[in-house]
């Protein structure tokens, strides 16, 4: 992650994923590099995610393609795209997602 996405110590990264092994790997990778990671609960709406994007001004956003709850499937990519259109103040240089 350090070389591929040019993330270094002090950079901010938002992790918007369900609680999976992949999210723990992303958290650990940020900690190893020294990047500040902000974990946003996967159930938050696009508006709430946009607020956190504006407050945090991240260099990278890591998200899942989708998450599954007992009664529904949550399309994280749709929420992220909507949040990025709401949060026009800050453009995130890179968004990566788990398939």
Secondary structure, 3 states (H helix, E strand, C coil): CCCCCCCCCCCEEEEECCCCHHHHHHHHHHHHHCCEEEECCCCCCHHHHHHHHHHHCCCEEEEECCEECCCCEECHHHHHHHHHHHCCCCCCCEEEEEC
